[in-house]
Amino acid sequence: MDDNQKIYDEMVEKSPSGYQYIYSKETLRMLDKVVPKNVKILDVGCGTGHIAGNLKDREWYGVDISPLSIEKAKQYYKRAKVGDITRNIPFSDNSFDVVFALGIFHHIPDKMRKALKEIRRVLKKNGILIIIDHNNKNLEIKKAHEGILKIVPCKNERTISKEYLMNLLTEERFQSTEAIKYITIRGDQQSLTPPIWRKIYKCPFLFLLGLISSQSTDFMIKATKNE
């Protein structure tokens, strides 16, 4: 069993509500504006389905490495499958208008290129990729993922820069890449997450770093697949 799969299965199993990465209402409103209605969306790393449960009028599909997450997510998705996006996304070529990759790439920093190749494969021509991930220029986020203060559970996690990811997207033939300013999500993430993640927001030192840092905790990128 993959280490990340084991960790997230345990999170879902131990948390009363199941592990959920809870995005703020402001973030959901922003995504609602960016993503057209009545499109076919694949949510990679969908977890237990919080995004699909809050953005209506779209046809949702999901994939996640955690079987327990997928069991809980099925209520929100037309179809949800267990799969590793760094190896093979279990859907056909040119299937989706939009792919969401929300909070995924810091889990797979050494396998991002393979994941992008798979995402590009399942996107239709002119399809849209929406990425949200942690901002490595925010001191609070950086210290939570690195060094002696590291408190995130996955061994290989590390933050990535927006600039590096945008360059990688260009190399993998995504075009019209656009960086969108993003805001902190700290406020709404606590309610349904397991204790390990709540420590991030209760640690006084990390909280102080967050106040000192002028950088948002996350960034958002919108990219387009063109042939």
C-alpha positions as CSV (number, residue, x, y, z in Angstrom):
1,M,0.0,0.0,0.0
2,D,1.3,3.5,-0.9
3,D,2.3,5.5,2.2
4,N,-0.1,8.4,1.3
5,Q,-2.9,6.0,0.7
6,K,-2.4,4.5,4.1
7,I,-2.2,7.9,5.8
8,Y,-5.4,9.2,4.2
9,D,-7.3,6.0,4.8
10,E,-6.4,6.3,8.4
11,M,-7.5,9.9,8.5
12,V,-10.9,9.1,7.1
13,E,-11.3,6.1,9.4
14,K,-10.5,8.0,12.6
15,S,-12.2,11.3,11.9
16,P,-16.0,11.3,12.8
17,S,-16.8,13.2,9.6
18,G,-14.2,11.7,7.4
19,Y,-11.1,13.7,6.3
20,Q,-12.2,16.8,4.4
21,Y,-10.2,19.7,3.2
22,I,-12.7,22.5,3.8
23,Y,-12.4,25.5,1.5
24,S,-13.7,28.9,2.6
25,K,-16.9,30.3,1.2
26,E,-14.9,33.0,-0.6
27,T,-12.8,30.3,-2.3
28,L,-15.9,28.4,-3.4
29,R,-17.5,31.6,-4.8
30,M,-14.3,32.3,-6.7
31,L,-14.2,28.8,-8.2
32,D,-17.9,29.1,-9.1
33,K,-17.1,32.2,-11.2
34,V,-14.0,30.7,-12.8
35,V,-15.6,27.3,-13.8
36,P,-18.5,27.4,-16.4
37,K,-21.8,25.7,-15.6
38,N,-22.9,22.4,-17.2
39,V,-19.4,21.1,-17.8
40,K,-17.9,17.7,-17.1
41,I,-15.3,18.0,-14.3
42,L,-12.7,15.5,-13.0
43,D,-11.6,16.3,-9.4
44,V,-8.2,14.6,-8.9
45,G,-7.4,13.9,-5.3
46,C,-11.1,14.5,-4.6
47,G,-10.9,13.2,-1.0
48,T,-14.4,12.9,0.4
49,G,-16.0,15.3,-2.0
50,H,-16.3,18.7,-0.4
51,I,-15.8,20.7,-3.6
52,A,-18.4,18.7,-5.6
53,G,-20.8,19.0,-2.8
54,N,-20.6,22.8,-2.8
55,L,-20.4,23.7,-6.5
56,K,-23.6,22.7,-8.2
57,D,-24.8,22.6,-11.9
58,R,-21.7,20.6,-13.1
59,E,-21.3,16.9,-13.9
60,W,-18.7,15.7,-11.4
61,Y,-16.3,12.8,-11.5
62,G,-13.6,12.0,-8.9
63,V,-10.4,10.1,-8.4
64,D,-8.4,9.6,-5.2
65,I,-5.7,7.3,-3.9
66,S,-7.7,6.5,-0.7
67,P,-10.4,3.9,-1.1
68,L,-12.1,5.0,2.1
69,S,-12.3,8.6,0.8
70,I,-13.9,7.4,-2.5
71,E,-16.5,5.4,-0.6
72,K,-17.6,8.7,1.1
73,A,-17.2,10.8,-2.0
74,K,-19.6,8.7,-4.2
75,Q,-22.6,10.6,-2.9
76,Y,-21.3,13.7,-4.7
77,Y,-20.0,12.3,-7.9
78,K,-21.6,10.7,-11.0
79,R,-18.6,8.3,-10.9
80,A,-15.7,8.1,-8.5
81,K,-12.7,5.8,-8.8
82,V,-9.6,4.8,-6.8
83,G,-6.5,5.7,-8.7
84,D,-3.0,7.2,-8.5
85,I,-2.8,10.2,-10.7
86,T,1.0,9.9,-11.0
87,R,0.6,6.5,-12.7
88,N,-2.7,6.3,-14.5
89,I,-5.9,8.3,-14.2
90,P,-8.6,5.6,-14.6
91,F,-10.6,7.6,-17.3
92,S,-10.4,7.7,-21.1
93,D,-8.5,10.3,-23.2
94,N,-10.2,13.6,-23.9
95,S,-13.0,13.0,-21.4
96,F,-13.3,16.2,-19.4
97,D,-13.9,19.9,-19.9
98,V,-12.3,20.8,-16.6
99,V,-9.8,19.1,-14.2
100,F,-9.5,20.3,-10.6
101,A,-6.2,19.7,-8.8
102,L,-6.8,21.3,-5.4
103,G,-4.1,20.9,-2.8
104,I,-2.5,18.0,-4.6
105,F,0.9,18.9,-5.9
106,H,2.6,19.5,-2.6
107,H,1.9,15.8,-1.9
108,I,3.7,14.6,-5.0
109,P,6.6,17.2,-5.6
110,D,8.8,14.6,-7.4
111,K,6.0,13.3,-9.6
112,M,4.2,16.4,-10.8
113,R,5.3,16.0,-14.4
114,K,3.8,12.6,-14.6
115,A,0.6,13.8,-13.0
116,L,0.4,16.7,-15.5
117,K,0.8,14.3,-18.4
118,E,-2.1,12.2,-17.2
119,I,-4.2,15.3,-16.6
120,R,-3.5,16.6,-20.1
121,R,-4.4,13.2,-21.5
122,V,-7.9,13.1,-20.0
123,L,-8.7,16.8,-20.7
124,K,-10.5,17.7,-23.9
125,K,-9.0,20.2,-26.4
126,N,-9.3,23.7,-24.9
127,G,-10.0,22.0,-21.6
128,I,-9.2,24.0,-18.4
129,L,-7.0,22.9,-15.5
130,I,-7.5,24.6,-12.2
131,I,-4.8,24.3,-9.6
132,I,-4.8,25.5,-6.0
133,D,-1.8,24.7,-3.8
134,H,0.2,26.0,-0.9
135,N,2.3,29.1,-1.3
136,N,6.0,28.4,-0.4
137,K,6.6,32.1,0.1
138,N,4.3,32.1,3.1
139,L,6.4,31.4,6.2
140,E,3.6,29.7,8.1
141,I,3.0,27.2,5.3
142,K,6.7,26.6,4.6
143,K,7.6,25.8,8.2
144,A,4.6,23.5,8.6
145,H,6.0,21.4,5.7
146,E,9.7,21.5,6.3
147,G,12.5,21.1,8.8
148,I,12.2,20.5,12.6
149,L,8.8,22.2,12.7
150,K,7.3,19.9,10.1
151,I,3.9,18.6,11.3
152,V,2.2,17.4,8.1
153,P,1.8,13.6,8.1
154,C,3.1,12.6,4.7
155,K,6.9,12.0,4.4
156,N,7.6,13.4,1.0
157,E,5.5,16.6,1.1
158,R,7.0,19.9,0.4
159,T,5.8,23.2,-0.8
160,I,6.3,24.3,-4.4
161,S,6.6,27.7,-5.9
162,K,4.0,29.1,-8.2
163,E,6.7,30.1,-10.7
164,Y,8.1,26.6,-10.9
165,L,4.7,25.1,-11.4
166,M,3.8,27.6,-14.1
167,N,7.1,26.8,-16.0
168,L,6.3,23.1,-15.7
169,L,2.8,23.6,-17.1
170,T,4.4,25.3,-20.1
171,E,6.9,22.5,-20.6
172,E,3.9,20.0,-20.6
173,R,2.2,22.0,-23.3
174,F,-0.4,23.8,-21.3
175,Q,-1.1,27.3,-22.6
176,S,-2.8,30.5,-21.5
177,T,-1.4,29.9,-18.1
178,E,-2.7,32.5,-15.6
179,A,-1.8,33.0,-12.0
180,I,-4.8,34.2,-10.0
181,K,-4.2,35.9,-6.6
182,Y,-5.5,33.8,-3.8
183,I,-6.4,34.3,-0.2
184,T,-5.9,32.4,3.0
185,I,-8.1,29.4,3.6
186,R,-7.2,29.0,7.3
187,G,-10.6,30.2,8.6
188,D,-12.8,27.4,7.4
189,Q,-10.5,24.4,7.2
190,Q,-10.6,23.5,10.9
191,S,-14.1,22.2,11.4
192,L,-14.1,18.8,9.8
193,T,-10.4,17.9,9.8
194,P,-8.5,15.4,12.0
195,P,-6.4,16.6,15.0
196,I,-3.1,16.4,13.1
197,W,-4.2,19.2,10.8
198,R,-5.7,21.3,13.6
199,K,-2.3,21.5,15.2
200,I,-1.2,23.6,12.2
201,Y,-3.6,26.3,13.1
202,K,-3.2,26.1,16.9
203,C,0.6,26.3,17.0
204,P,1.4,29.8,18.3
205,F,4.8,30.0,16.5
206,L,3.3,29.1,13.1
207,F,0.4,31.4,13.7
208,L,2.9,34.3,14.4
209,L,4.7,33.5,11.2
210,G,1.4,33.7,9.3
211,L,0.8,37.2,10.8
212,I,4.3,38.3,9.9
213,S,4.2,37.0,6.3
214,S,2.5,39.2,3.8
215,Q,2.0,36.3,1.4
216,S,-1.3,34.4,1.0
217,T,-1.3,30.8,2.2
218,D,-2.3,29.4,-1.2
219,F,-2.1,30.3,-4.9
220,M,-4.4,29.5,-7.8
221,I,-3.4,28.8,-11.4
222,K,-5.7,28.4,-14.4
223,A,-4.2,26.7,-17.5
224,T,-5.6,25.6,-20.9
225,K,-4.9,22.5,-22.9
226,N,-4.3,23.4,-26.6
227,E,-3.3,21.0,-29.3
